[in-house]
Amino acid sequence: MKMKIATLFAVTFAVSACAPQTGSNSVPSNGNAPVASNASNSTPGAAKAAVPTDLQDLARRIVTQSAGVKEGEIVHISGGVRDMELLENIDIEVEKAGGHSLLTVGSERMAKKYYAEVPERYDNKEPKLGMALAKVVNVAISVDTTETEGLLADVPKARIVAGAKAGQPVATERIKNKVRSVEVGNGLYPTEWRAKQFEMPFDAFAKMFWEGVNIDYTTLQTTGETARAALVGKELEITHPNGTSLKMTIDSRPAYISDGIISAEDVQKGNLSVFLPAGEAAVIPVANSGDGKFVIEKNFFEGKEITNLTLNFAGGKLTSMTGEGPGFAALKANYDAFPQGKDILAFVDIGINSNMKLAPSTKLGNWVSAGMVSVGTGNNTWAGGTANAVGGVDGHLAGATVKIDGRVIVENGVLKI
């Protein structure tokens, strides 16, 4: 399950574009434990075809348009071996813009070896390097490195939680210093197992992904501003024929819009992140507001399917959850392992990207398809909120209806703004 919550942190190799490599260094981007990333294209679930997009043009747009890198800024670029061409292109585009680039690369092998060989007592050590980077980096650009489905499923949940808690001060420091963040993937980076989950042939799924990434951001900005104007009001209600019925009072702050570009206005509002493919409009519930249930018809956790995941809310907090399928017990155990704050109803997110068209048969959702509705608990700092829990649960629902003060925003899964 993709969550906009930092629960795993990278141990990577530093490779500077403007100086020769002098050796490997542990460079955690947030905390101590490594993220899962691929070591080679032979990794199970790896893409079976060349990336169907112009990687040079994509790198240019990420650096100059999405991140808006300026002369003199320090940019941390991270990803895996699979995407070295894109990462190298981003690195050079940063240098062309007059910036200073730090490229770090991770691997799945390193992630597995960390938990197999590094003593557990080091999971929660002070993230000195992560904190140092958070104080000097202006922009962070990352490319999703996930290749193997459920790679760390056998890692004790306590170790995952320890790494997440250790990295929390780094995430806070990055927000304090207004570090802009661009992430390529958004839970949709093409792999064969993801395509299978979405009930699409791999080539069609990859095509959809890159068309979503390559949507015209100027047009998406216009859609985003329309969404921002529409998502104003007091009471928000979500309903669906599957039994979903959730009401809440929403915060008066302007909606978070992920339109592929971090503008100066976004930075002023505390909206420091974009996720590509972009196309999201999120609102934050008022504290202690939110009653009812949200039913996620299909999801996966650590590679195992979950159906009818039902999140029950009262007074703005998740009071219980139920679900079916082999993945539910593991999801529940993972949720239970995290500390307080994980139960706060943190956001409602609506997809606004018309290029992201899923197979009609799938019930598995995503963040950005136009009319998709997502609900999550725990953390909303990515949307400009103040809830900074290190755990939570979220999910997506197609076909829902959303109203604000009686005005229809989404009707049976169709965006109406």
C-alpha positions in Angstrom: 0.0 0.0 0.0 1.4 3.3 -1.0 1.3 5.9 1.8 2.4 9.5 1.7 4.1 8.8 5.0 7.8 8.3 5.4 8.2 4.9 6.9 11.4 3.7 5.3 14.6 5.6 4.8 17.5 5.3 2.5 21.1 4.3 3.0 22.6 5.2 -0.3 25.9 5.7 -2.1 27.0 9.3 -2.7 28.0 10.0 -6.3 28.6 13.7 -7.1 28.3 14.9 -10.7 30.8 17.6 -10.2 33.5 15.6 -8.4 34.9 12.0 -8.8 33.5 9.4 -6.6 35.7 9.0 -3.5 34.0 6.0 -2.0 30.7 4.9 -0.6 29.1 6.7 2.3 26.0 6.0 4.3 23.7 8.9 3.2 20.3 8.5 4.8 17.8 10.9 3.2 15.7 10.9 6.3 16.7 8.3 8.9 18.7 5.1 9.3 17.0 2.1 7.7 17.2 1.6 3.9 14.4 1.8 1.4 13.8 -1.0 -1.0 15.3 -0.3 -4.4 16.4 -2.4 -7.3 19.9 -3.7 -7.8 19.5 -4.8 -11.4 17.0 -5.1 -14.2 16.8 -8.8 -13.6 15.1 -8.2 -10.3 11.7 -10.1 -10.2 8.9 -7.7 -11.3 11.2 -5.5 -13.3 10.0 -3.7 -16.4 10.2 -5.8 -19.5 10.4 -2.9 -22.0 12.3 0.3 -22.5 10.8 3.4 -20.9 8.4 4.8 -23.5 9.2 8.5 -22.9 12.0 11.0 -23.7 14.1 10.8 -20.5 16.2 13.9 -21.4 13.0 16.0 -21.8 11.5 14.5 -18.6 14.7 15.3 -16.7 14.6 18.9 -18.0 10.9 19.4 -17.0 11.5 17.8 -13.5 14.4 20.2 -12.8 13.2 23.4 -14.4 9.5 23.1 -14.2 8.4 20.8 -11.4 11.2 21.6 -8.9 12.1 25.1 -10.3 15.8 24.6 -9.5 17.6 28.0 -9.3 21.2 28.9 -9.6 23.2 28.1 -6.5 20.6 25.7 -5.0 21.7 22.3 -3.6 19.7 19.4 -5.0 19.7 15.8 -3.6 18.8 13.3 -6.3 18.0 9.7 -5.3 16.9 6.5 -7.0 17.9 3.0 -8.1 20.1 1.4 -10.8 17.1 0.8 -13.0 16.7 4.5 -13.6 20.4 5.5 -14.0 19.9 7.2 -17.3 17.1 9.4 -15.9 19.0 10.1 -12.7 22.1 11.1 -14.7 20.0 13.3 -16.9 18.5 15.0 -13.8 21.9 15.5 -12.4 23.2 17.2 -15.5 20.1 19.4 -15.8 20.6 20.6 -12.2 24.2 21.6 -13.1 22.9 23.3 -16.3 20.6 25.3 -14.1 23.6 26.5 -12.0 22.7 24.2 -9.1 24.8 21.8 -7.1 23.8 18.1 -7.4 24.3 15.2 -5.0 23.2 11.9 -6.6 22.6 8.9 -4.4 21.8 5.3 -5.5 20.2 2.5 -3.5 19.6 -1.2 -4.1 17.2 -3.9 -2.9 20.2 -6.0 -2.0 21.5 -3.3 0.4 18.0 -3.0 1.9 17.9 -6.7 2.7 21.4 -6.8 4.0 20.7 -3.9 6.3 18.1 -5.8 8.2 20.0 -9.1 8.0 23.3 -7.8 9.2 23.0 -4.4 11.0 22.3 -4.8 14.7 18.7 -3.8 15.6 20.0 -1.3 18.2 21.2 1.0 15.3 17.7 1.4 13.8 16.9 4.3 16.0 20.4 6.0 16.1 20.4 9.8 15.7 20.2 10.6 12.0 23.1 13.0 12.0 23.7 13.0 8.3 20.1 13.2 7.4 19.7 16.2 9.7 22.8 17.8 8.2 21.4 17.4 4.7 18.0 18.7 5.7 19.7 21.9 6.7 21.6 22.5 3.5 19.5 20.9 0.7 17.0 23.1 -1.1 15.4 20.5 -3.3 15.0 16.7 -3.1 14.2 14.7 -6.3 13.6 11.0 -6.0 12.6 8.2 -8.4 10.5 5.3 -7.0 12.9 2.4 -6.6 10.4 -0.4 -5.8 10.9 -3.5 -7.8 10.2 -6.6 -5.7 6.7 -6.9 -4.4 6.7 -7.2 -0.6 10.5 -7.1 -0.4 10.6 -6.4 3.3 7.5 -8.3 4.4 9.6 -10.6 6.6 11.3 -7.7 8.5 9.9 -7.3 12.1 7.5 -4.4 12.2 9.3 -3.0 15.3 12.4 -2.4 13.2 10.3 -0.5 10.5 8.7 1.6 13.2 12.1 2.4 14.8 13.5 3.6 11.5 10.4 5.7 10.9 10.6 7.3 14.3 14.3 8.0 13.9 13.6 9.8 10.7 10.8 12.0 11.9 13.0 14.9 13.1 14.6 14.9 9.6 11.1 15.2 7.9 10.3 18.0 10.3 13.5 19.8 9.6 12.9 19.6 5.9 9.5 21.3 6.3 11.0 23.9 8.5 13.6 24.7 5.9 11.1 24.6 3.1 12.9 21.9 1.2 11.0 21.3 -2.1 10.4 17.7 -3.0 9.6 16.0 -6.3 8.9 12.2 -6.3 8.5 10.2 -9.5 6.3 7.2 -9.1 3.4 8.0 -6.8 2.7 4.3 -6.2 2.3 3.7 -9.9 5.9 3.2 -11.3 5.5 0.4 -13.9 6.3 -3.1 -12.8 4.8 -6.4 -14.0 3.3 -7.1 -10.6 1.7 -3.6 -10.4 0.2 -4.0 -13.9 -1.2 -7.4 -12.8 -2.8 -5.8 -9.7 -4.4 -3.2 -11.9 -5.6 -5.9 -14.3 -3.7 -4.3 -17.3 -1.1 -5.6 -19.7 2.3 -4.3 -18.7 2.8 -2.2 -21.9 -0.6 -0.6 -21.5 0.1 0.1 -17.8 3.5 1.7 -18.6 2.0 3.8 -21.4 -0.7 5.0 -19.0 1.9 5.9 -16.4 4.1 7.9 -18.7 1.2 9.7 -20.3 0.2 10.6 -16.8 3.7 11.9 -16.0 3.8 13.8 -19.3 0.5 15.6 -19.0 0.7 19.3 -19.8 1.4 20.9 -16.5 0.1 24.3 -17.5 -3.3 22.7 -18.3 -3.1 20.7 -15.0 -2.4 23.9 -13.2 -5.6 25.4 -14.5 -7.5 22.3 -13.4 -5.9 22.5 -10.1 -6.9 26.1 -9.6 -10.4 25.2 -10.5 -10.3 22.4 -7.9 -8.9 24.8 -5.3 -11.8 27.2 -5.8 -14.3 24.3 -5.7 -12.9 22.7 -2.5 -14.0 25.6 -0.3 -16.7 25.2 2.3 -17.5 23.7 5.7 -19.0 20.2 5.4 -17.6 17.5 3.2 -19.5 14.3 2.6 -18.4 11.1 0.8 -20.9 8.4 -0.2 -20.7 5.2 -2.4 -23.1 2.3 -3.1 -20.6 0.0 -1.2 -21.8 1.5 2.1 -19.3 4.4 2.3 -20.7 7.3 4.2 -18.3 9.7 5.8 -18.9 13.3 6.9 -16.5 15.9 8.3 -15.9 19.6 8.7 -12.9 20.7 6.6 -10.2 23.2 7.4 -10.5 26.7 5.9 -6.9 26.6 4.5 -6.7 26.4 0.7 -6.7 22.9 -0.7 -3.3 21.3 -1.5 -2.9 21.0 -5.2 -0.4 18.6 -6.8 -0.2 20.0 -10.4 3.4 18.9 -11.2 4.9 22.3 -10.3 6.0 23.7 -7.0 5.4 27.4 -7.4 6.6 30.2 -5.2 3.0 30.6 -4.0 2.9 26.9 -3.1 6.1 27.3 -1.0 4.5 30.2 0.8 1.5 28.1 1.6 3.6 25.2 2.9 2.8 23.0 -0.1 6.4 21.7 -0.7 5.8 18.4 -2.5 4.6 17.1 -5.9 4.2 13.5 -6.8 4.5 12.5 -10.5 2.2 11.5 -12.1 0.6 14.6 -10.6 -3.0 15.6 -10.3 -4.3 15.7 -6.8 -6.4 18.1 -4.7 -6.4 17.5 -1.0 -8.3 19.0 1.9 -7.6 18.6 5.6 -10.4 17.8 8.2 -10.8 20.0 11.2 -9.4 18.4 14.4 -11.8 15.9 16.0 -14.1 16.0 12.9 -15.1 13.0 10.9 -17.8 10.4 11.4 -18.8 7.4 9.4 -17.0 4.8 7.3 -14.9 4.6 4.2 -14.9 1.3 2.3 -11.8 0.5 0.1 -13.0 -2.2 -2.3 -9.5 -3.6 -3.2 -6.0 -3.0 -2.1 -2.7 -4.8 -1.5 -0.3 -4.9 1.4 3.1 -6.6 1.1 1.9 -8.2 -2.1 -1.2 -9.8 -0.5 -4.7 -8.7 -1.6 -7.2 -7.0 0.7 -10.9 -6.6 -0.1 -13.6 -4.5 1.5 -11.2 -2.7 3.8 -13.5 -0.7 6.0 -12.2 2.3 8.0 -14.6 3.4 10.8 -14.3 6.9 12.1 -15.8 8.8 15.1 -14.8 12.2 16.3 -12.1 12.5 13.6 -10.3 9.3 14.6 -10.1 5.8 13.2 -11.9 3.7 15.8 -11.7 0.3 14.1 -11.0 -1.4 10.7 -12.2 -4.6 9.2 -11.2 -6.3 5.9 -11.1 -9.6 4.0 -8.4 -11.4 2.2 -4.8 -12.6 3.0 -3.3 -9.2 3.3 -5.6 -7.8 6.0 -3.9 -9.3 9.1 -0.5 -8.1 8.0 -1.9 -4.6 7.3 -3.6 -4.5 10.7 -0.4 -5.7 12.5 1.6 -3.0 10.7 -0.9 -0.3 11.7 -1.0 -1.5 15.3 2.8 -1.3 15.6 3.0 2.4 15.0 2.8 5.0 17.9 0.0 7.5 18.7 -1.3 9.9 16.0 -1.7 7.1 13.4 -5.5 7.2 14.0 -6.2 10.9 13.1 -8.3 11.4 10.0 -5.7 13.4 8.1 -6.9 14.1 4.6 -9.3 13.6 1.7 -7.6 13.6 -1.7 -9.3 13.8 -5.1 -7.7 12.9 -8.3 -7.7 15.4 -11.2 -5.4 13.9 -13.9 -7.6 13.0 -16.9 -4.7 11.1 -18.6 -4.7 8.4 -16.0 -7.4 6.0 -17.3 -7.5 2.6 -15.6 -9.0 -0.6 -16.9 -12.8 -0.4 -16.4 -12.8 -3.8 -14.6 -10.3 -2.9 -11.8 -11.4 -1.9 -8.4 -7.9 -1.0 -7.3 -7.5 2.8 -7.1 -4.7 5.3 -7.1 -4.0 8.9 -6.1 -4.4 10.8 -9.4 -7.1 9.4 -11.8 -9.7 12.1 -12.3 -12.6 11.5 -9.9 -10.7 9.1 -7.6 -11.3 9.7 -3.9 -8.6 8.8 -1.3 -8.8 9.0 2.5 -6.0 8.6 4.9 -5.0 8.8 8.5 -1.8 9.8 10.4 0.2 12.3 8.4 -0.8 15.3 6.3 2.4 17.5 6.4 2.8 16.7 2.6 -0.5 18.6 2.1 0.5 21.6 4.3 -1.1 20.2 7.5 0.4 19.8 10.9 -0.3 16.1 11.7 3.1 14.4 11.5 2.5 10.9 12.7 4.9 8.2 11.4 2.2 5.6 10.7 -1.3 5.4 9.4 -3.5 3.8 6.8 -5.0 5.1 3.5 -6.8 3.9 0.4 -8.6 4.8 -2.8 -12.2 4.5 -4.0 -13.5 4.9 -7.5 -17.2 5.6 -8.2 -17.7 7.7 -5.1 -19.7 10.9 -4.8 -18.3 13.9 -2.9 -20.2 17.0 -1.9 -19.1 20.1 -0.1 -22.0 22.0 1.5 -24.3 20.2 -0.9 -22.3 21.1 -4.0 -21.3 18.1 -6.1 -17.5 17.8 -6.6 -17.4 14.2 -7.8 -20.5 12.3 -8.9 -20.3 8.5 -9.2 -16.6 8.8 -9.8 -16.8 11.6 -12.4 -15.1 14.9 -11.6 -17.6 17.7 -11.8 -15.6 20.8 -11.2 
